[in-house]
Amino acid sequence: MGLDMYLDADKFIWSNNNDIKVSGLELYGFELKRISIRVGYWRKVNAVHSWFVTNVQDGEDNCGRYLVRREKLEQLRSACNRVITETDDNNEMAKHILPTQGGFFFGGTNYDEFYIEDLKGTVKIIDKALELPTGWEYYYQSSW
C-alpha cells in the first residue's frame, strides 16, 4: 500500500494479424491498435508525483492517466538535475524546485540522501524513456 507511479510509452499502430508477428501473441482476428510499454516506475517518490500533478495534471491528483509531452519530461529531468547538482545544506533550492508532498503512505518528506537518490533514479528513467524514437506518446499515472 502506498504511492505507486508509472510512466508508460504508447505507440499507436493500425494492423491486422498479417502485419505484425509477435512470438506467442494470438490476436484472434482482432486488429492491434496500440503498443504500450512501461518505461518508468517509482515507489513513494512524492516530490516527482507532486511535480506531475502540478505540471501535467492541472492540480488534479486523482490517479488518472495523463498525457505527458516530451518537453515536460525534459523539464522534469532539468529540475531533478538542478536539485542534484545545486542543492545546498539547507535544501532551500530543493524545497522550491521539487518540494516533497505528504500523503497517506506517500513516503518520506525529508530532503535527505534518499530524496537525492530518487531524483537520480528519475533522471535515469527519463533518459531511457527519451531514447524512444518520435511517434511514442508518454503517459503518467499514479495509484495509492
N, C-alpha and C positions, 0 to 999 in steps of 0.2 A: 504494500500500500504506500502511496506517495506519488510525487510528481514524476511522471514519465513523459519524455519529449521525443518526438520523431520528426525527421526530415526525410521526405520521400522525393524521388525524381520520377516523373511520369513522361512517357513518350507516347504520343497519340499516333496510331497507325491504322490503316484500313487493310484488312487482309481476309483471305479465306483459307481453308485448310491447305490449299495448294501453294500458297505464297510463303508460309513460314513453317519450317520444320524444327521442332524443338524436341529433343530426345525425351521420351516419356510423357509428352503432353498430348492428350487426346482432346480435340476441340468439339467433338460430337456434331460436326456440321455447322457450328456457330462461327461467326466472324470474330476475329481477335481485333479489338479496337484500341487497347491501351496496354502498355507495359509499365509496371510500377516497381521501382526498386527502392529499398531502404538505404539511404546514403548517410544517415546520421541518427544516433540515439544518445540521449543524455538521461541521467537519473538524478533528479533533485538539484539541477543546476538553475536555481531560481533567478539569478541575475540575467541569464540568457533568455529564460522564459519571459521575464518581465520586459526585456528588450523586444521580443517578438510581439507581445501583447500591445506595447506602446507603438511600435513602428510598422507593424504589419496588420494587426487585428483591430485597429482603431479603438483600442482600450477595452475591447470585449474579451474577457477571459472566460471562455465558455466551452473549451475542449473541441471547438470546431476545427475544420480543416481549411487552411488558408493558403492561397497562392502567395509565394514569395518570389519576387523578381530577383534576378541575378544581381542587380545593383544593390538590393537590400542585403544580400548575403555578403557582398563586398564591403558594405558599410559596417555590418556586424563584425566582420573579420578585422577591419581597421580599428574599430572601437576596442576589441579584445587586445590587439597588438599595442595600442596606445597604453592601455592599463598595464599590460605585462611589462612594457619597457619603461614607462614613465611614472609608475606609482611610487610615491614616497612613503616614509614611515607612518604618516598619519592617515594615509589612504584617502585623502580628500578627492583626488582625481578619480579613483575607483568609485567612490560614492556618488560622484557627479556623472560619470560616463556610463557605468554599468552597475547601478545600485542593486543590492540584493533585495529580495521580496519575501517577507514572511508569509506563511500559509500553512494550512493543515498538512503536515508531513511534506513540506516543500524543501526540507533540508536546512542546513546552517545558513546564518546570515552574517557571519564574520568575514572580514576581509583578510583572510589568512592564506597559508600556503595551499590549502585545498581549493580555495577560491581561484587562485592563480593557476593551479593545475587544471581546473575545469575550463578556464579560458584558453589555456594552451591546447587542451583537447578539442575545444570548439574551433580553433584555428585549423587544426588538422582535419576535422570533419569538413569544414568549408573548403579548404584547399582541395581535398579529394573530390568533393561534390562538383566543384567548378571545373574539374578536368573533363567532365562530360561535354560532348560537342553541343553546339547550338541545336535547338529543337527540343530540348528537355525542359520541362517545367518543374519547379520545386514547390513543395507543399509542406507546411509546418502544422503539426497537431500535437496537442498535449492531452494527458489523461491523468486523473487522480482519483 
